[in-house]
C-alpha cells in the first residue's frame, strides 16, 4: 500500500484517480478547493479549502498533513479558459499560468521534505502544450501554461534524480469532463485514468522526464 496525494480531486480526472486508487487498496489524500458529494462518499482523507495558487494555503495543507510521507504526488488541478488572437485576455493567461504551471511547482517544492527516494511525481500537462503538435493555434493561455508545466517537469526530473525521485509528464487524452464540455469524441475518465496509472506504475528513474500520452505513446515536445 502506498500513499498518493491527488490535487483537483473533487471531480473529473482527479476524482477518478481517487476512486481507482482506493479500489486497488492505496491510501489517498484528496486535495481540492471544495469537496463534492461523490468524493465524500469514497471515505478518503479529503483536504478541502486549499487554494494551490496561495503560498499560505499550501503551507496550511502541509501543516495538516503533519509530515506524512508521500509516495506519489499527482499534480492534477488545472483550469482551461479560451483565449484567442481576436480576444486576447492577458489576465486570463496570467491566471492559467498561476494555476496550471506555478501552483504545481509550488506544491511540489513545498512537499519535497515528505518525498523520499522511490517517490514519484506526476504532472498532468496536455498535448496542447506540445509545440510540435500545435497545428491549429489559439488557446494561448492554456497552451502556454502547459508548455511551462512540461518544462518544469523536465527540470524536476533532472534535479530530483539524485534524490531518487522520478517525474512523469502526462497527457490524459481528450476526456469527457466538464473542462471539455463532456465532448462525445472523448474517452471516459475511467479509461483515461487507467492508462495514466499504468504510466505512473511504470515510471522509473531511467524513464523519468518522459512526456507520455495516457495510452503509452511518447509525445513530441
C-alpha positions, 0 to 999 in steps of 0.5 A: 500500500502506498500513499498518493496525494491527488490535487483537483480531486473533487471531480473529473480526472482527479476524482477518478484517480481517487476512486481507482486508487482506493479500489486497488487498496492505496491510501489517498489524500484528496486535495481540492478547493471544495469537496463534492458529494461523490468524493465524500462518499469514497471515505478518503482523507479529503483536504478541502479549502486549499487554494494551490495558487496561495503560498499560505494555503499550501503551507496550511495543507502541509501543516495538516498533513503533519509530515506524512510521507508521500509516495506519489504526488499527482499534480492534477488541478488545472483550469482551461479558459479560451483565449484567442488572437481576436480576444486576447485576455492577458489576465486570463493567461496570467491566471492559467499560468498561476494555476496550471504551471506555478501552483504545481511547482509550488506544491511540489517544492513545498512537499519535497521534505515528505518525498523520499527516494522511490517517490514519484511525481506526476504532472498532468500537462496536455498535448496542447502544450506540445509545440510540435503538435500545435497545428491549429493555434489559439488557446494561448493561455492554456497552451502556454501554461502547459508548455511551462508545466512540461518544462518544469517537469523536465527540470524536476526530473533532472534535479530530483534524480539524485534524490531518487525521485522520478517525474512523469509528464502526462497527457490524459487524452481528450476526456469527457469532463466538464473542462471539455464540455463532456465532448462525445469524441472523448474517452471516459475518465475511467479509461483515461485514468487507467492508462495514466496509472499504468504510466505512473506504475511504470515510471522509473528513474531511467524513464523519468522526464518522459512526456507520455500520452495516457495510452503509452505513446511518447509525445513530441515536445 
